[in-house]
Amino acid sequence: FPTQLNIICLSYKCCSPEDAPLALVGKGVTFDTGGISLKPGQAMDEMKYDMGGAATVLGVFKSLGELKPNLNVVGVIPATENMPSGEAIKPGDVVTSLSGQTIEVLNTDAEGRLILCDALTYTQQTYKPAKIIDMATLTGACIIALGHHVSAIMGNNQELVDNLLSAGQNTYDRFWQMPMGEEWDEQLKSNFADMANIGGRAGGSITAAQFLARFTKEVDWAHLDIAGTAWVSGDNKGATGRPVPALVEYLLNEANNG
């Protein structure tokens, strides 16, 4: 579990400064051992891919610099690594988020949502964005649900989700919408804090999104779980670059429609 969090901020401005930006927030866990809730050793070397969301933000910004669309975009990357140590956070600890909401840490391997929730709060406080899209190699449950072919998408604004779905289809960098609702949110109940950081095995990708939704109630928001698509294992082991194509397509469409 991260004991030190660095925030990397990027800004692309091609519109009037008064125009609220679109914000991209990418999970940047540069290596994830699971912390005290240690992962199995098999293929742990591949956990360097847990910064796939952060790499996506950087890839999109490289494209923005070359394509120069008429749009204001900010990027926020919470960057850390998740390691066990004598000072590491333990299962059962309660932490206070930047928003003031308290979180009972039941599993230190569910660290991505904890750095993302503060990054989402920081982004809203600092940039007052019109929309936020976060992307993260967030849950192994997403790989079980969707395999390695499509990324999961969830959000609180259907028009935003639909536009991202369309961009994914046009680039064949596809998304599949998963449901959200109070039924799954109930799984995050805690006896000692405002919420727990996990909701059990059932619907793990959805409960992770429900967790993030508690920090994005005041802004149009979409969440991309790219755990199954950002990385390829086996003989061709390495990063795929997804979902950079879909996000660039979405941003170009926003610029053209604006």
C-alpha positions as CSV (number, residue, x, y, z in Angstrom):
1,F,0.0,0.0,0.0
2,P,1.5,3.4,-0.9
3,T,2.9,5.4,1.9
4,Q,4.0,8.2,-0.4
5,L,2.0,9.6,-3.3
6,N,3.3,11.8,-6.1
7,I,0.9,13.7,-8.3
8,I,2.0,14.4,-11.9
9,C,0.0,17.2,-13.6
10,L,-0.2,18.0,-17.3
11,S,-2.1,20.7,-19.2
12,Y,-2.9,21.1,-22.8
13,K,-4.6,24.5,-23.6
14,C,-6.0,25.3,-27.0
15,C,-9.2,27.1,-26.1
16,S,-10.2,30.1,-24.1
17,P,-8.9,29.8,-20.5
18,E,-12.5,30.2,-19.3
19,D,-13.5,26.9,-21.0
20,A,-13.6,24.1,-18.4
21,P,-11.1,21.4,-19.3
22,L,-11.7,17.8,-19.8
23,A,-9.7,15.8,-17.3
24,L,-7.9,12.5,-17.7
25,V,-6.8,10.7,-14.5
26,G,-4.6,7.6,-14.8
27,K,-3.5,5.2,-12.1
28,G,0.3,5.1,-11.9
29,V,1.3,2.3,-9.6
30,T,4.8,1.6,-11.0
31,F,5.0,-1.8,-9.3
32,D,2.3,-3.5,-7.3
33,T,3.3,-6.3,-4.9
34,G,-0.1,-6.1,-3.1
35,G,1.6,-4.7,0.0
36,I,0.8,-6.6,3.2
37,S,-1.9,-8.4,1.3
38,L,0.9,-9.9,-0.8
39,K,0.2,-11.2,-4.3
40,P,1.2,-14.7,-5.4
41,G,4.8,-14.8,-6.7
42,Q,3.9,-16.2,-10.1
43,A,4.1,-13.6,-12.9
44,M,4.6,-10.8,-10.3
45,D,7.2,-9.3,-12.5
46,E,4.4,-8.2,-14.8
47,M,3.0,-6.0,-12.1
48,K,5.0,-3.1,-13.6
49,Y,2.0,-2.9,-15.9
50,D,0.0,-1.4,-13.1
51,M,0.9,2.1,-14.3
52,G,-1.0,1.4,-17.6
53,G,-3.5,4.1,-16.8
54,A,-0.7,6.7,-16.2
55,A,1.0,5.6,-19.4
56,T,-2.3,6.1,-21.3
57,V,-2.5,9.7,-20.0
58,L,1.0,10.4,-21.2
59,G,0.3,8.7,-24.6
60,V,-2.8,10.8,-25.1
61,F,-0.9,14.0,-24.3
62,K,1.8,13.1,-26.8
63,S,-1.0,12.8,-29.4
64,L,-2.6,16.1,-28.4
65,G,0.8,17.9,-28.9
66,E,1.0,16.5,-32.4
67,L,-2.7,16.8,-33.5
68,K,-3.4,20.1,-31.7
69,P,-7.2,19.8,-31.4
70,N,-9.1,22.9,-30.2
71,L,-9.7,21.7,-26.7
72,N,-8.5,22.2,-23.1
73,V,-7.4,19.0,-21.4
74,V,-5.7,18.3,-18.1
75,G,-4.0,15.1,-17.0
76,V,-3.5,14.0,-13.4
77,I,-1.4,10.9,-12.6
78,P,-1.2,9.6,-9.0
79,A,2.2,7.8,-9.0
80,T,3.5,5.4,-6.3
81,E,4.5,1.8,-5.8
82,N,2.8,-0.7,-3.5
83,M,5.3,-2.5,-1.3
84,P,5.3,-4.3,2.1
85,S,7.4,-2.7,4.8
86,G,7.5,-2.2,8.6
87,E,5.6,1.0,8.1
88,A,3.1,-0.3,5.5
89,I,-0.6,0.2,6.1
90,K,-2.3,-3.0,7.4
91,P,-5.7,-4.6,6.7
92,G,-8.1,-3.1,9.2
93,D,-6.5,0.4,9.3
94,V,-8.8,3.4,8.6
95,V,-7.5,6.2,6.5
96,T,-9.0,9.6,5.6
97,S,-9.2,10.6,2.0
98,L,-8.5,14.1,0.6
99,S,-12.3,14.5,0.3
100,G,-12.7,13.9,4.1
101,Q,-14.4,10.6,3.7
102,T,-12.9,7.7,5.7
103,I,-12.0,4.3,4.3
104,E,-11.5,1.0,6.1
105,V,-8.6,-0.8,4.3
106,L,-9.7,-4.4,4.2
107,N,-7.2,-5.4,1.5
108,T,-4.0,-3.5,0.8
109,D,-3.9,-4.9,-2.8
110,A,-7.0,-2.7,-3.6
111,E,-4.6,0.3,-3.6
112,G,-5.4,1.7,-7.0
113,R,-8.8,3.0,-6.0
114,L,-7.3,4.7,-2.9
115,I,-4.8,6.8,-4.9
116,L,-7.4,7.4,-7.6
117,C,-10.0,8.7,-5.2
118,D,-7.6,11.4,-4.0
119,A,-6.5,12.2,-7.5
120,L,-10.2,12.6,-8.6
121,T,-10.8,14.9,-5.6
122,Y,-7.6,16.9,-6.4
123,T,-8.6,17.2,-10.0
124,Q,-12.0,18.6,-9.2
125,Q,-10.7,21.0,-6.6
126,T,-7.8,22.3,-8.8
127,Y,-9.2,22.3,-12.3
128,K,-13.0,22.4,-12.0
129,P,-13.3,20.1,-15.1
130,A,-16.4,19.7,-17.2
131,K,-15.8,15.9,-17.4
132,I,-13.5,13.4,-15.9
133,I,-12.4,10.1,-17.4
134,D,-10.2,7.9,-15.3
135,M,-8.4,4.8,-16.6
136,A,-6.8,2.1,-14.5
137,T,-5.6,-1.5,-14.5
138,L,-7.9,-1.7,-11.5
139,T,-9.3,-5.2,-11.0
140,G,-8.4,-8.8,-11.7
141,A,-12.2,-9.3,-11.7
142,C,-12.4,-7.3,-14.9
143,I,-10.2,-9.9,-16.6
144,I,-12.4,-12.7,-15.4
145,A,-15.5,-10.9,-16.7
146,L,-14.3,-9.7,-20.1
147,G,-11.0,-11.4,-20.8
148,H,-8.3,-9.5,-22.7
149,H,-10.4,-8.3,-25.7
150,V,-12.4,-5.3,-24.4
151,S,-12.1,-2.8,-21.5
152,A,-14.8,-2.2,-19.0
153,I,-16.6,1.2,-18.9
154,M,-18.8,2.6,-16.2
155,G,-19.9,6.1,-15.3
156,N,-22.6,8.5,-14.1
157,N,-23.4,10.2,-17.4
158,Q,-24.7,8.0,-20.2
159,E,-24.0,10.5,-23.0
160,L,-20.3,10.5,-21.9
161,V,-20.2,6.7,-21.8
162,D,-22.0,6.4,-25.2
163,N,-19.5,8.7,-26.8
164,L,-16.6,6.7,-25.4
165,L,-18.2,3.5,-26.6
166,S,-18.6,4.9,-30.1
167,A,-14.9,6.1,-30.1
168,G,-13.9,2.6,-29.1
169,Q,-15.8,1.0,-31.9
170,N,-14.4,3.4,-34.5
171,T,-10.8,2.6,-33.4
172,Y,-11.5,-1.1,-32.5
173,D,-10.1,-0.2,-29.1
174,R,-13.4,-1.4,-27.6
175,F,-15.2,-0.9,-24.3
176,W,-18.1,-2.9,-22.8
177,Q,-20.5,-1.1,-20.4
178,M,-21.0,-2.7,-17.0
179,P,-23.9,-1.8,-14.7
180,M,-23.8,0.3,-11.5
181,G,-26.3,0.9,-8.8
182,E,-27.2,0.9,-5.1
183,E,-27.1,-2.9,-4.9
184,W,-23.4,-3.0,-5.5
185,D,-22.7,0.1,-3.5
186,E,-24.2,-1.6,-0.4
187,Q,-21.2,-4.1,-0.6
188,L,-18.9,-1.3,0.5
189,K,-20.5,-0.8,3.9
190,S,-18.0,-0.6,6.8
191,N,-18.6,-0.8,10.6
192,F,-15.7,1.6,11.3
193,A,-15.6,4.1,8.4
194,D,-17.6,5.7,5.7
195,M,-16.8,2.8,3.4
196,A,-14.5,-0.2,2.9
197,N,-12.0,-0.3,0.1
198,I,-13.4,-3.7,-1.2
199,G,-16.8,-5.1,-1.5
200,G,-16.1,-8.9,-1.7
201,R,-15.5,-11.2,-4.6
202,A,-19.0,-10.7,-6.2
203,G,-19.0,-8.0,-8.9
204,G,-15.5,-6.8,-8.0
205,S,-15.1,-4.5,-11.0
206,I,-18.4,-2.9,-10.3
207,T,-17.8,-2.4,-6.6
208,A,-14.5,-0.8,-7.5
209,A,-16.3,1.7,-9.7
210,Q,-18.9,2.3,-7.0
211,F,-16.1,3.2,-4.7
212,L,-14.8,5.8,-7.2
213,A,-18.3,7.1,-7.8
214,R,-18.5,8.3,-4.2
215,F,-15.8,10.8,-5.1
216,T,-17.3,12.0,-8.4
217,K,-20.9,12.9,-7.5
218,E,-20.5,16.5,-8.6
219,V,-19.0,16.0,-12.1
220,D,-19.7,14.0,-15.3
221,W,-17.5,10.9,-14.9
222,A,-16.5,7.8,-16.7
223,H,-14.3,5.0,-15.5
224,L,-12.3,2.6,-17.7
225,D,-11.0,-0.6,-16.2
226,I,-8.2,-1.6,-18.6
227,A,-6.7,-4.5,-16.5
228,G,-7.3,-7.0,-19.3
229,T,-6.3,-4.9,-22.3
230,A,-3.3,-2.8,-21.3
231,W,-0.9,-5.7,-21.2
232,V,-0.2,-8.9,-23.1
233,S,1.4,-11.9,-21.3
234,G,3.2,-14.9,-22.8
235,D,5.7,-14.9,-25.7
236,N,4.6,-11.3,-26.8
237,K,4.8,-10.0,-23.2
238,G,4.5,-6.2,-23.1
239,A,2.2,-3.2,-23.2
240,T,-0.5,-2.8,-25.8
241,G,-0.9,1.0,-25.7
242,R,-4.6,0.7,-25.1
243,P,-6.9,2.7,-24.6
244,V,-4.9,5.6,-26.2
245,P,-6.5,5.2,-29.6
246,A,-10.1,5.3,-28.3
247,L,-9.4,8.3,-26.0
248,V,-7.7,10.3,-28.8
249,E,-10.6,9.6,-31.1
250,Y,-13.0,10.7,-28.3
251,L,-11.1,14.0,-27.7
252,L,-11.0,14.7,-31.5
253,N,-14.7,14.2,-31.7
254,E,-15.2,16.5,-28.7
255,A,-13.1,19.2,-30.4
256,N,-14.9,18.9,-33.7
257,N,-18.3,19.0,-32.0
258,G,-17.4,21.9,-29.7
